[in-house]
Each structure stands twice: as structure tokens, then as C-alpha cells.
């Protein structure tokens, strides 16, 4: 099992605050499964407008957190070191529970299919053991690298 902190995550992903949406990797088998954590805090910049007085994490950012977690997984696969995946498609997205400040997102991603230039994953976000959102994500794998 591999665990990564935010500094190690930034070595493999190009995202930076405020768009880095995974704080820690707590499980990674290096093959087909990874689990990331995102601590949702009231000072996230998107909460100013989504929604004033009743902050709710946008669904699109939940999808982005799944994608970033998948990106870390791809970087851990043999032969994929340094590669960066980009969104191609989102399928079967469902939002089942509102995510608010103070929640901790447990982002579970499973690799469904991987080819030399594309990959497909299933992502799920859990809060307090309850499924909050899920989707299948298709990505294009590029040769670009994250800045260390």
C-alpha cells in the first residue's frame, strides 16, 4: 500500500490551490484501486458563491476530485510515471448527498480499462460512510509532466 501527502501529490499532478482537490492518498495498490481524502473546509473559495449562507460543494468539483485521484493512480502504474490524464468524457454521474463544509470526502477510484492513450475509471465519493456521488470517467493520457 502506498500513502501520499499533499506535497507528494503535487509532484505527480499539475494542480495547485485552489484547484488541488485531493489532500492525501490513504490507499493505493499500484494497479487498480486508490483511495484519496479531501477535507472540505468553509474557507474553500467556491463556497462564497455556491451558495451564500448555505454552502454546498459543486458536483463538478466532486467529479474533479475523482479525476485527480485517478490521475495519482495512473502516475503509480508501471510505465505511466510522469503521464498526465485529461478528461475526455463523464458517464453515469449521480449526486446522492450534499457535501458541506466540515465533511471529509473519501474518494474511491477503480481502474476499469487502460490502454496506451486512454483510461476509464469508476469513481465514488463517500461522506460518513454514505455514497455522496459517483461517475465513470474517461481520460486521454498525455506525455506532459507535473512541475516538481
GIWO-V704750 format. One record per residue. N is the residue number from 0. RES is the residue in one small letter. OMEGA is omega in degrees with one decimal (NA if undefined). NEAR is the number of other ideal C-beta (glycine too) atoms within 10 Angstrom. Layout:
n	res	omega	near
N	RES	OMEGA	NEAR
N	RES	OMEGA	NEAR
//
This chain:
n	res	omega	near
0	x	178.2	9
1	x	171.8	14
2	x	-179.7	11
3	x	173.5	21
4	x	-174.7	10
5	x	178.9	12
6	x	178.5	7
7	x	177.5	14
8	x	-178.9	22
9	x	175.8	17
10	x	-178.5	14
11	x	176.9	21
12	x	178.1	22
13	x	-175.6	14
14	x	175.8	17
15	x	178.0	10
16	x	6.9	10
17	x	-176.6	11
18	x	175.0	12
19	x	-171.0	17
20	x	171.2	24
21	x	-175.1	25
22	x	-173.6	20
23	x	169.5	15
24	x	-177.3	24
25	x	176.1	15
26	x	172.6	14
27	x	-179.6	21
28	x	178.5	13
29	x	-177.3	12
30	x	-170.8	12
31	x	-173.1	14
32	x	177.3	14
33	x	176.6	28
34	x	177.8	20
35	x	178.6	28
36	x	171.8	16
37	x	174.6	24
38	x	-176.3	12
39	x	-177.4	21
40	x	-176.9	11
41	x	-178.3	9
42	x	174.2	8
43	x	-174.4	19
44	x	-177.9	10
45	x	-179.3	13
46	x	178.0	19
47	x	-177.7	10
48	x	-175.1	9
49	x	-4.0	14
50	x	-179.6	10
51	x	179.4	8
52	x	179.1	4
53	x	-172.7	9
54	x	179.0	19
55	x	178.6	13
56	x	179.2	26
57	x	178.7	16
58	x	-179.2	17
59	x	177.7	11
60	x	172.5	19
61	x	176.0	24
62	x	178.7	21
63	x	177.6	18
64	x	175.4	26
65	x	-178.0	29
66	x	179.0	24
67	x	177.3	24
68	x	175.8	27
69	x	178.2	25
70	x	176.4	26
71	x	179.6	23
72	x	179.9	29
73	x	-179.2	21
74	x	-178.2	21
75	x	-178.6	17
76	x	177.5	16
77	x	180.0	7
78	x	-177.5	7
79	x	-179.2	16
80	x	176.8	11
81	x	179.3	11
82	x	179.1	19
83	x	176.1	20
84	x	175.5	25
85	x	177.5	11
86	x	168.9	12
87	x	-177.1	13
88	x	174.9	12
89	x	179.7	15
90	x	171.6	10
91	x	179.2	9
92	x	177.4	16
93	x	178.9	11
94	x	-169.4	17
95	x	-175.9	12
96	x	177.7	14
97	x	176.2	13
98	x	-174.0	23
99	x	174.7	14
100	x	-178.6	14
101	x	178.0	11
102	x	172.0	18
103	x	178.2	13
104	x	171.0	25
105	x	-172.0	18
106	x	-178.5	28
107	x	-177.7	19
108	x	178.5	27
109	x	177.9	15
110	x	178.2	18
111	x	-175.1	13
112	x	177.5	9
113	x	173.6	19
114	x	-176.7	8
115	x	-176.1	8
116	x	-179.7	11
117	x	176.4	14
118	x	177.3	24
119	x	-179.6	18
120	x	169.7	26
121	x	179.5	17
122	x	174.8	25
123	x	175.3	18
124	x	177.9	29
125	x	172.5	17
126	x	-177.8	20
127	x	177.5	9
128	x	-180.0	6
129	x	177.9	9
130	x	-179.9	14
131	x	179.5	22
132	x	179.0	23
133	x	178.4	19
134	x	167.2	21
135	x	-176.3	16
136	x	175.9	24
137	x	-178.2	16
138	x	172.0	21
139	x	-178.5	13
140	x	-175.5	20
141	x	178.6	11
142	x	179.0	8
143	x	-177.8	11
144	x	174.9	14
145	x	174.7	17
146	x	-179.5	8
147	x	NA	6
//
